[in-house]
Amino acid sequence: MQLDAVLFDIDDTLCRYRRSGAEILDAAFERTGHDPFITLSEYHGRYPEFVDDSDSMTDLRERCFAAIAESKGRDPETGRAVAQAFAAERDHANVEPLPGVDEALSAVDGLPVGVVTNGAPEMQTQKLAGIGLEDAFDTVVYAGYDAPAKPNPEPFETALSELSASPDRTLHVGNSLQSDVAGARAAGLRSVWVPDSDEPAEPEPDYTLSTLSEFPTLLSDDPVPDL
């Protein structure tokens, strides 16, 4: 496979939290003494509304939780208090690499390699450091902060520009169909999907892997034309 560069997502692609979001949210409600009136799916569902207008992950979460609380007839300040407790419970460095990370990065040794991730720099840098990859990438684009959040094509285009790479000769590897696959497609990149669920493959990725351990085989076997 003739490539200019390879891009990776971080969350649930390179690593995952050792404590799940649901566990952290339960702990936040227990810490504040409130009944659990916010679910993790509600938080994730409304998260994109606040990405472009928030100046930090802390601000984003507090605004999101406050909005959910208000929508349920509760004091928005109660939502903010739960968000603050969530932040106190969450350790962004307490992550573990997913299977195949070392193999995937070894397979692209010598190529320009970058990250395009949705998330605040102060949060995502801790995750990379937590798995020993803080110096592994030639560029890291924090979508939602350096550029609009994925699936907007702009963060991918920013990474391509910084790596002097052509989109049709670049792979983006991620776990999300809606942000990674859709965003890569919008920017003209080839998408590699490493699913963390059994959701239907729509939009359809160019390649699907069960784990990153299969990534070296993809590079050696796939008949991508030499452009």
N, C-alpha and C positions, 0 to 999 in steps of 0.2 A: 504494500500500500504506500503510495507516494504522498507524503504529508508535509505541510508547512509547519503545523503546530497541533497540539492537543489541549483542550480546555476541560476542566473538571468543575463540577458542583462540589460543595462541601457537605451539607447536611444530608445524612442518610445515603450519601454516595461514598465519601471518603471516611466519614466517622458518624457516630451516633452517641447521644448522651447515655451515660450509665444509668441515670434515673430518667424515667419517661416523663414527658410533659404532663401526663395525667397524674402521676405520682406527685410531681411538684405542685400542681394545682390543688390537689387534695391537701397537701401540707400547708399551702398558703391559706386555704379556708380554715384549717384547724388552727393555724397560728393567729388568725384574726378573730376567730370565734363566730364567724358567719356561716350560715348554711350554704352549701355549694350551689349557687344560682347561676354559675357560668360553666359551660362545658368546654372541653378542649376544642371540639369541632366548631363551636361558636367563635371561639377566639381565633382559630385559623381561618374561619370563613370571613371574618371582618377585618383581619389583619391588613389585607391589601388596601383598604380604604384609607389607612393612615400612613402608609410607607412614604409617599412623596412629600408629605407635609410635616414629618416628624424629624427632629434634629438628633435623636438618639433612640436606641432600643428602649431605654427606660421611658422616655416620653411617649413613644409609640404604644407600648403596652398599657401605660396608664390611661392614655386617651381611649384606647380600644376598650379596656375594661370599664371605664367610666361610661362610654356610649352604650355598652351592653347592659350595664346596670340601669341606666336611665330608660332604655327601651323596655325594661321589665318593671318600671315603676319604682325603682330603688334610687337612693341618693347616689349620684355619680361619685361622690367622695368615698363611698363604700367600695365602689369598683376600683378607685385609685389605691385604696388601702390594701386591697387584695393583690393588686398588681405589684405594689411595693413589697409585700410579703413573698410573692412569687420570685421577684428579683433577689431577695435575700436568701431564698432556698436554692436558686439555680447557680451552679458553678459551671461556667462555660469551659473551664479547663478539664472538667471531669467527664471526658469523652473517651471512647475506645475506637480504634481503627476498624473498619469493616473488612471482611475477608477479601484478600486479593489486592489490597492497596499497594503493598511492596512490589508485587509482580507487575501491576499495571504501570507504576512509575519506572520500574527497571526497563520495561518494554519500550518506553518513550525516551530513554536516556539518549542524549544528543540532540533531541528535538526541542524547540521552544515549547514550554509548557506553562499554562496559566490556569487561573481559577476565575470563574464567574459565579458569584454567589449572591443570593438575596440575604441581606442582613447587615447589621451595623459593624463597622470596622472593629470597635472595641470588643465586640462579642466574637466575631469570626476569627480574629487573630489569636484569641485565646484557644480556640478549638484547634487551629493548626499547630500551635505550640504544644497543646496537650497530646498530640499524636506525633510530635517531633518533626513536623513538616513546615515550620515557620520560614525556612529558607529554601524550600524545595521548588518554588515557582518563580518564573521570570516576571510575571505580572499577576496581580490580584485585583479584580474589579468588584467593588462592593455595590451591587445593584440595589437601587433604592437610596443610595447615598452619592456615589460617584456618577451615577447615571440612573435613569428610571429602572424600576424593578423588572425582572424577568416576568412575563415573556416579551417585554419590549425588546426589539432587536438592538437597541443602542448599547447596552453593556457588552454584548458580544462584539459589536463593531469597534468598541473602544479597545477590547482585548486584541482583536485582529490588528488594529492599527499599531498598538504597542509592540506586537510581536512580528510586524511586517509580514503577515500571513494572509493568504487568499481564503475566502470563505469556503470555496468548493474543494479546498485541500486541507481543511481543518475539521477535526472531530470535536464535538462537545459531549461529555459523558455526564449523565445525571439520572436521578431517580424519578423525577416528576414529569409526567406527560404535559401538564398544563404550563409549567414554567420552563423546564429544560428542553423538552422536545419541541414544543410550540415556539419557544424563543429562538432556538437554534435554526429551526426551519424558516422563521421570519427573516433571519439574518443571512440565510443561504448556506449554513453549515450542515454537515452530516451529523445526525444525532445518534448517540448510543444510549439506550435505555437500560438501566439496571433496576428493575422494579422492586419495590419493597412491599407491594400488595398485589392482589389479583385483579386490579382494575382493568377494564377493556382497553386495549392499546389504541386510543384515539386522542390526539392525532397519532398516526402511525409513525414509529421511529424507523430510521434506516436500518438499525441493528438492535437486537435485544440480547442481553446477556443475563444469565442467572446470578452470577457474581463477577466482581472485577477480576477474579482469577482467570476468567476466560478471555480477558482483553488481549493478552499477547497472541493468542491464536487468531483472533480477529485481524490483527495487524499483519500476520504472516500469511493468512489464507485468503483474505477477501480480494477479489479481482477488481480493484479500483483502477481505472485507466491512468496511465502516466501522462499527465496533462502538460 
